[in-house]
Amino acid sequence: MTVTNLRAAPPADMTRLFLVRHGSTEANERLPFVLQGCELNGPLTETGQRQAANLARGLRDFDIHAIYSSPLLRARQTAAAVAEGRKLEVIPVQDLRECSVGKWEGMAWDVIKSTQREAHDHFFADPVNTPHPGGESYRDVLNRAATSINDILAKHLGQNVVIVAHNMVNRVYLAEHVGIELKHARKLRQANCCINLLHHRAGKTELVSLNSVLHLDEISML
């Protein structure tokens, strides 16, 4: 068995990735919650700001070498909390943006189901290949996000890296590493400001921990 010191820099041939979901937003806190894709670009709420501060404290003892983020405001604000006090700039990456949910942006699932039942059922029958109306499918998101994440992993061997992304971006990327089919990615829980720990070595990426929230005082139930 190989013992790895998580507090130290990883071996020279490994990248350690902290894959994070952004903090809570107004859309996350609505009851019922509404879909928040890449079209809505609101800030963190007070709860989200506290979550981001707790995330930063949770990562305080790790020597972080680079911080990447979706360009959306909620992700950039979360990443900025991690970067504060470090000599690092947050690097925005366009392909880490949240899934485009198109015409369903800002709508609750129960409203979508009751008013657009055919489109709702068609999407859920095959979300991998069927896009949200006017938006993206799971495969669309995976194709762009995985390429960017994998490029980052290959670039930072021997280093610890933080990526702040989104609910669906994380879910579709993690599905393969959890061992489930992409169509079931929605079942993977990603709490606001959770941490997923992954190790990348020799072209392979291993999931170490999923949806860790032990650094948080409060979590959203979405």
CORSUL-V23868 format. One line per field, one symbol per residue. ss: DSSP state (a for helix, b for strand, c for the rest). psi: psi as a letter, one per 40 degrees, with the letter a starting at -180 (. if undefined). burial: # if it has 16 or more other C-alpha atoms within 10 Angstrom, else .. A space follows every 10 residues. Layout:
ss=???
psi=???
burial=???
This chain:
ss=cccccccccc cccbbbbbbb bcccbaaaac cccccccccc cccbcaaaaa aaaaaaaacc cccbbbbbbc ccaaaaaaaa aaaccccccb bbcaaacccc caaaccccaa aaaaacaaaa aaaaaccccc cccccccaaa aaaaaaaaaa aaaaaccccb bbbbbcaaaa aaaaaaaacc caaaaaaccc ccccbbbbbb bccbbbbbbb bbcccccccc cc
psi=hhhhhddiii ideihhhhhi iiiiidddei hiiihgaedh fiiiaddddd dddddddded ehghdihiii eidddddddd dddheifiih hihdeeiihh ebeeheiidd dddddfdddd dddedgedeh iihebiiddd dddddddddd dddddfheih ihhhbicddd ddddddddfi ideedeehhg ihfihhhihh hfeihhhdih fheeeidiii e.
burial=........## ...####### #########. ..######## ..###.#### ######.##. ..##.##### ########## ###......# .##.###### ##.#####.. .........# ..#...##.# ###.###### ##..##..#. .###.##### ########## #####..#.. .##.#..### ########## #...#....# #.#.##..#. ..
